[in-house]
Amino acid sequence: MAATRSAEVLNRRALNRALLARQMLLRRWKMTPLKALEKLVGMQAQAPDPPYIGLWTRLQNFQQAELGKLLISRRAVRISLLRATLHLVSAADCLQLRPLLQSVVQRSLANNIHARELAGLDMPALLAAGRQLLEYGPGPLTHAELGPLLQRQWPAVEAAALARAMSTLPLVQVPPRGLWATPGPAAHTTAEAWLGQALSPAGSLPGLLLRYLAAFGPASVADMQAWSGLNGLAAVVQDLRGQLRSFRDEQGVELLDLPHAPRPAPDILAPARFLPEYDNILLAHADRRRIISDADRQRVVMRNGIILGTILVDGLVHGSWKIVQEKGRTRLQIQAFRPLSQPQQDELALEGSGLLDFAGAARLGREIEFLRPAGG
């Protein structure tokens, strides 16, 4: 049915519950990690461990080894995708989605501090040389290793700039990088070499947006652009209108959605949850107030780009958390932004105990510490 100017308005709580349902945060799902990665259209993965915690908080009985096996067997990879940031995705999504997001990665390089040093270079020749080294040379390389090798051919350009130029290639980070609690260099090769397949020319931008709505909707065109990093999506969305339903938010902004996607009642209970650093649920909309207030976003998103692990209370970000190892003890520190009721503390403590179990903290010598609310 075609999208129309429906009079139905979805308030923030309704949008919150729809988002939680699609993000598997109203209950833990019985699903394989690979299917979960595809349902979520990948997980942001600037650091190795957060995707593991993100899957633990969403899936029943998830174990770290399950995801590790996907990376080692090359059924999942870490690659720069949405917003030109590192994502953990299935191999199939890597091959299909990476060509759709090439303009995003190229724009990221153009805005990088090294762009001026790269101006005027024969980029096709530079990329071909880098691809040759990564695929047929010494093997997977870190940027620190790759830059000096490229400098042999371009000695007047900084090694760091030459290595950064390779970001426009579809580079995957190879294990042991990305394995749980396993140190490893950020070594790269191309997706084609690692997966033994060419990137797919058949990727569908409309299909990508439909998957976005299934995982993050209802959403505006601005939300779709914020999540993907792509510009000019209005025309693509216009062509999709026959498959979508139209709503409005409380400010009158049009929100589009799949007709039969879950939109639970706003009063449905939402359990306490621990989200990892960089979780995409905090990054997938231009207007993020369905999950985090503007004031709390400033407490969670650091100026250096780090995004803290967060707690959800009644479906909204209510604070941050971190695990601290100190003198043989493991402490889960919970920094609430506003006072918590005793039942809320009890629920977080129970969930936090499960998180400590998952992280491998010994039963003896561990504690959950509620810090004084940070205000707000």
C-alpha positions in Angstrom: 0.0 0.0 0.0 1.3 3.4 -0.9 2.7 5.8 1.7 0.4 8.7 2.4 0.2 11.6 4.7 -1.2 9.4 7.5 -2.6 11.3 10.5 -1.2 8.7 12.8 1.5 10.2 15.1 4.1 8.1 16.8 5.4 9.6 20.0 9.0 9.0 21.2 7.9 6.2 23.5 6.2 4.4 20.6 9.4 4.9 18.5 11.5 3.6 21.3 9.6 0.4 21.7 9.6 -0.2 17.9 13.4 0.3 17.9 13.9 -2.0 20.9 11.8 -4.7 19.4 13.7 -4.7 16.1 17.1 -4.5 17.9 16.2 -7.7 20.0 16.3 -5.7 23.2 12.8 -6.4 24.5 13.8 -10.1 24.9 16.8 -12.2 24.1 16.3 -14.0 20.8 17.1 -17.6 19.9 19.2 -16.9 16.8 22.6 -17.7 15.4 25.2 -15.0 15.6 25.5 -14.9 11.8 21.8 -14.4 11.3 21.8 -11.7 14.1 24.6 -9.8 12.3 22.5 -9.8 9.1 19.3 -8.8 10.9 21.1 -5.9 12.5 22.9 -5.0 9.2 26.2 -5.4 11.0 27.6 -4.1 14.2 29.9 -1.2 14.6 33.3 -2.5 15.7 35.9 0.1 16.3 37.2 -2.1 19.2 37.3 -5.9 19.0 35.2 -6.8 22.1 32.0 -4.6 21.8 30.2 -6.7 19.2 30.5 -9.8 21.5 28.8 -7.9 24.3 26.2 -6.5 21.8 25.3 -10.1 20.8 25.3 -11.3 24.4 22.8 -8.7 25.3 20.5 -9.7 22.4 20.8 -13.4 22.0 20.1 -16.4 24.2 23.1 -18.4 25.5 25.6 -16.6 23.2 29.2 -17.6 23.7 32.3 -15.8 22.5 33.6 -18.8 20.6 30.6 -18.7 18.2 31.6 -15.3 16.8 35.3 -16.2 16.9 34.6 -19.2 14.7 32.8 -17.0 12.2 35.8 -14.7 11.9 38.3 -17.5 11.6 36.2 -19.4 9.0 35.8 -16.1 7.1 32.0 -16.2 7.3 32.1 -12.8 9.0 34.6 -10.0 8.5 35.5 -6.6 9.9 35.4 -3.9 7.2 34.8 -0.2 6.8 31.1 0.3 5.7 28.4 2.5 7.1 29.5 6.0 7.9 33.0 4.8 6.8 33.4 3.2 10.2 34.6 -0.3 11.0 31.7 -2.8 11.0 31.5 -6.5 11.7 29.3 -8.1 9.1 28.6 -11.4 7.4 30.8 -12.2 4.4 27.7 -12.1 2.2 26.9 -8.6 3.4 30.5 -7.5 3.0 30.4 -8.5 -0.7 27.0 -6.9 -1.4 27.1 -3.7 0.8 30.6 -2.5 0.3 30.2 -1.4 -3.3 27.0 0.5 -2.3 29.0 2.5 0.3 32.1 3.3 -1.8 31.1 7.0 -2.1 31.0 7.2 1.7 34.5 5.8 2.1 35.9 8.0 -0.6 34.3 11.1 1.0 35.8 10.1 4.4 39.3 10.1 2.8 38.7 13.4 1.1 37.9 14.9 4.5 40.9 13.3 6.2 43.9 15.3 7.4 46.1 13.5 4.8 43.9 14.5 1.8 46.2 17.5 1.0 49.3 15.3 0.8 47.5 12.9 -1.5 46.3 15.6 -3.9 47.8 15.3 -7.4 48.9 11.7 -6.9 48.0 9.1 -9.5 45.5 7.4 -7.2 44.7 4.5 -9.5 48.4 3.7 -9.6 48.7 4.1 -5.9 45.7 1.9 -5.1 47.0 -0.8 -7.6 50.3 -0.8 -5.9 48.7 -1.1 -2.5 46.4 -3.9 -3.6 49.4 -5.8 -5.1 51.2 -5.6 -1.7 48.2 -6.6 0.3 47.1 -9.5 -1.9 50.4 -10.9 -3.3 53.2 -9.3 -1.3 54.0 -10.0 2.4 50.3 -10.7 3.1 48.0 -8.9 5.5 49.7 -5.7 6.6 49.1 -3.0 9.2 49.1 0.6 8.1 52.4 1.1 9.8 53.9 -1.7 7.6 52.2 -0.8 4.4 53.1 2.9 4.4 56.9 2.5 4.2 56.5 -0.1 1.4 54.5 2.3 -0.7 57.0 5.0 0.1 59.6 3.2 -2.0 57.6 4.3 -5.0 56.4 7.6 -3.7 59.2 8.8 -1.4 58.1 12.4 -1.2 54.8 11.5 0.5 54.4 10.6 4.1 54.0 6.9 4.8 50.9 7.5 6.9 49.2 9.4 4.1 50.0 6.6 1.6 48.6 4.0 3.9 45.5 6.1 4.7 44.8 6.3 0.9 44.3 2.5 0.9 41.0 3.0 3.0 39.2 3.4 -0.3 40.0 -0.2 -1.1 37.6 -2.8 0.4 40.0 -3.8 3.2 39.2 -6.3 5.9 40.9 -6.7 9.2 42.0 -10.3 9.6 42.2 -12.4 12.8 43.5 -12.6 15.4 42.2 -9.0 15.3 38.6 -9.1 16.3 38.8 -12.2 18.5 37.5 -11.9 22.0 40.2 -10.8 24.5 42.9 -11.7 22.0 45.6 -9.1 21.2 46.3 -8.8 17.6 47.5 -6.1 15.1 45.1 -4.3 12.8 46.4 -6.1 9.7 44.5 -5.8 6.4 44.0 -7.5 3.1 41.3 -7.0 0.5 37.9 -8.5 0.9 38.3 -10.2 -2.5 41.5 -11.9 -1.4 40.3 -12.9 2.0 36.9 -14.2 0.8 38.0 -15.6 -2.5 35.2 -13.8 -4.3 34.6 -10.6 -6.2 32.5 -7.8 -4.7 28.9 -8.2 -5.9 27.7 -5.8 -8.6 24.1 -6.7 -7.7 23.8 -4.9 -4.4 20.6 -3.0 -4.1 20.4 0.4 -2.5 16.6 0.2 -2.1 17.1 -3.2 -0.5 19.6 -1.7 1.9 17.1 0.9 3.0 14.4 -1.7 3.5 16.8 -3.6 5.7 17.5 -0.4 7.6 13.8 0.1 8.3 13.5 -3.5 9.5 16.3 -3.0 12.0 15.9 0.7 13.0 12.5 2.0 11.7 10.2 3.9 11.6 12.6 6.5 10.2 12.9 9.7 8.2 15.0 10.1 5.1 17.4 12.1 7.3 17.7 9.1 9.6 18.6 6.8 6.7 21.3 9.2 5.6 22.7 9.6 9.1 22.9 5.8 9.5 24.4 5.0 6.1 26.5 8.1 5.5 25.0 8.3 2.0 23.6 11.6 0.6 20.7 12.2 -1.7 18.4 9.3 -0.6 15.1 11.1 -1.1 14.8 10.0 -4.7 15.5 6.4 -3.8 12.9 6.5 -1.0 10.4 8.1 -3.3 10.6 5.0 -5.5 10.0 2.8 -2.5 6.9 4.6 -1.3 4.6 2.0 -2.7 6.1 -0.6 -0.3 6.0 1.7 2.8 3.6 3.1 5.3 3.8 6.7 6.4 3.7 8.1 10.0 4.6 11.4 11.6 6.6 12.1 14.8 5.5 14.7 17.3 7.3 17.5 15.4 5.5 16.6 12.2 8.4 14.9 10.5 7.4 12.1 8.2 8.6 8.7 9.2 8.5 5.7 6.8 8.2 2.1 7.8 7.6 -1.4 6.5 3.8 -2.0 6.8 4.1 -5.2 9.0 7.2 -4.4 11.0 6.8 -4.6 14.8 5.4 -1.5 16.5 4.7 -2.7 20.1 2.4 -0.8 22.4 4.2 2.1 24.0 3.5 0.8 27.5 5.1 -2.6 27.0 7.8 -3.2 29.6 11.5 -2.9 28.5 14.1 -4.8 30.5 17.4 -3.3 31.8 20.2 -3.9 29.3 23.9 -3.2 29.0 24.9 -1.9 25.5 28.6 -2.0 24.4 30.7 0.8 23.3 29.8 2.1 19.8 26.5 0.3 19.6 24.7 1.2 16.4 21.4 1.8 18.2 22.9 5.1 19.4 24.1 6.1 15.9 21.3 5.1 13.5 19.2 8.2 13.4 19.6 11.9 12.8 17.1 12.4 15.7 18.3 10.0 18.4 15.9 11.1 21.1 13.9 7.9 20.8 16.8 6.2 22.6 19.0 8.9 24.2 18.4 12.5 25.2 20.5 15.3 23.7 22.0 16.0 27.1 22.9 12.4 27.7 24.4 12.0 24.3 27.0 14.6 25.3 27.9 12.4 28.3 28.2 9.3 26.1 29.9 10.5 22.9 33.4 11.7 23.7 35.2 14.4 21.8 37.8 11.8 20.7 35.1 9.7 19.0 34.9 7.1 21.7 31.3 6.1 22.5 30.8 4.7 26.0 29.0 1.5 27.0 25.6 2.4 28.2 22.8 1.1 30.3 19.1 1.1 29.2 16.5 1.7 31.9 12.9 1.6 30.7 14.3 1.5 27.2 16.3 4.7 27.3 20.0 5.4 28.0 20.2 6.1 31.7 23.9 6.0 32.3 27.2 4.4 31.3 29.2 1.4 32.5 32.7 -0.1 32.4 34.5 -3.1 33.8 37.6 -2.2 35.9 40.3 -4.7 36.8 42.1 -3.6 39.9 44.3 -5.5 42.4 42.9 -8.9 41.6 39.3 -7.7 41.7 36.8 -7.1 38.9 34.4 -4.2 39.3 31.4 -3.4 37.1 31.0 0.4 37.6 27.6 1.8 36.7 27.4 5.6 36.4 23.8 6.6 36.3 22.9 10.0 35.0 19.9 10.3 37.3 18.9 8.5 40.5 17.8 4.9 40.2 15.1 3.3 42.2 15.9 0.2 44.2 14.0 -2.1 41.8 16.0 -0.5 38.9 19.3 -1.1 40.8 18.3 -4.7 41.5 17.4 -5.4 37.9 20.7 -3.8 36.7 22.7 -5.8 39.3 21.1 -9.0 38.1 21.8 -8.2 34.4 25.3 -6.9 35.3 26.1 -10.2 37.1 25.4 -12.0 33.8 27.6 -9.6 32.0 30.5 -10.3 34.4 29.9 -14.0 33.9 30.1 -13.5 30.2 33.3 -11.4 30.5 34.9 -14.3 32.5 35.1 -12.5 35.9 35.6 -14.9 38.8 32.8 -15.2 41.2 35.1 -14.4 44.1 36.7 -11.0 44.0 34.1 -9.2 42.0 31.5 -6.5 42.7 29.0 -4.2 41.1 29.4 -0.6 42.1 26.7 2.1 41.5 28.5 5.5 41.4 26.8 8.6 42.5 24.4 9.9 39.7 26.2 12.3 37.4 23.4 14.7 37.4 20.9 15.7 34.8 
